[in-house]
């Protein structure tokens, strides 16, 4: 997996203060995407042990609420195994931290991925410029949903974390 940046003390990509991993690779290529530099799956830097340790050091801070995976698309087919492994490791090492994930894929298409049980909140769906709404919390266009993944998996239907 490759990444472009690790943002610290982020308040824009999930609830509370977060660390954000901006991964490389996106097949959706939404028109007027906020981050097209991340589309190339071969762009950025190799995600290595030093990058993982940088994230863990941030998650060790008591005031950090959790991690957000963004990009690009963390669920690009070439990222899924690495993101799944990292989400699993974070949920085990930091059980009190939340894991948010932004993806252009829709919930019904990814809900059965084996590591989704480690994700707390999913913001799903592609950015659609004609549905853009700057008043929405945590998402860029009204077609996107903020989903409580654990509750959705538990009851077998989509549970929105917020409308």
N, C-alpha and C positions, 0 to 999 in steps of 0.2 A: 504494500500500500504506500501511496505517496501523499504528501500533505503540503499545504502552502503556508500555514501559520497556526500558532497556538496563541490564542488571545486569553489574557488574564484579567480578572476582575471585570468581566463583561456583564452588563445589565440589560442588553438588548435581545439576547437570544435564549430566553427562558427565564424562569422565575428566580429571583435572588441574584447574588453575585456568582458568576460561573466561570469555568474555564471552557474555551471553545476550541475544538479541533476542526480545522478547515481542510477537508480532504480533497485530493485531486480526482477528477473524473466525473463527468456528467454527460449522459446520453440524451437528456431532455432538451437542453439548449433552448430554454424559454426565451422568446424575444424580450429584450430589455431586462434581462436578468441582472441582479445587483452585483453578481460576482463571476462574469464570464471568464476571467483569467483562470478559474479553477476547472474549466471544462475538460482540458487535456489530461487524460489518464496518466500520461508520462510527464506531466509538469510537476513543478515543486521539488520537494526533497523526499528522500526515502525515509519512511517512518521507522526509526530504529530504537534501540534500548534507551538512548539518551533522550529522545523525544518522549518516550513513554515515562521515563523518570521525571521529566519536566512536568508532565501532567499529574503524576502521582504526588510530587512535591506541592503542587497547587491544591490538590484534593485533600492533602493533609492539613490544610489551614482550616481552622474551625469556622471561619466566616464564609467559606466557599460552599455554596448550596449543592453544586454538582457539576457535571460536564454536559456539554451540548456537542453533538456531532453534526457538522454542517459541511458545506462545500461550495462547489461540486455537489455530488450526491454520495453520501456515505454508503448507500445501497446500490451503487453502480455494481454490476455483477463481479467486477474484479476487486471490489472492496469488501464484499459481504463477509467472507471468512475472517478477514483481519478485524473488521468492526465487530463481528460476533464474538471473537476471542477477547478483544479488548473490553467490550461491554460486560462479558462474563467475569473477567478478572476484576474490573472496577466494582461490579456489584458484590463480589466476594470480599474484596479488600476494604471497600468503603460502603457498607450497607446502609449508612444513614445519608448518603449523597444520592441525588436524583440524576437520572440519565435521560436527557432529551435527545431526539433525533429528528432532523429535518430531511425529508426526501420528496422528490418529485413523483415517486410511485404512490399509488393510492392504497389505502389500508387493506381493501379486499384482496389485493394482489400480493401483499407481503406479510399478512398476519400469520401465516403458517411457517415463516422462517423460524428455525429452532431457537434462535437467540432473542426473539422478540420478548420473551418472558423477562429479560433483563432490562428492557426499556420501560421507563415510566411514562413519558409523554412523547407522542409522535405528532409532528406537524406534517401532514401528507398532502400530496398533489402538486402538480406543476404550478408555477406562477403564471397567471393569465392576465396580461396587461389590461385588457378591457374590464376586468373584474377587480382591478387594484383598488384598495381602500386603505388609506393611511391611518384610519381610526381603529383598525382591527389590532387586537393584541396578538403578538407573536407570529403573525402571518402577513403576507403581502397582498393576497387576493382572496376574495370571498369564497372561492371554490375550495380553498384549503381548509382542512379541519385540524383542530387541536384535540388529540385523542388521548384519553386515559387508557394506556395500553393494558395495564394489569387488570383493571376492571373489565375492559372489553374482552380480554381472553377468558376471564373468570366466568362471565355470564354468556359468552358466545354471541354478543352483538356490540355494535359500536357505541361506546360511551364517550361523549364529548367532555373534555376537561373544561372547556369554555366555549361560548358561542361567539 
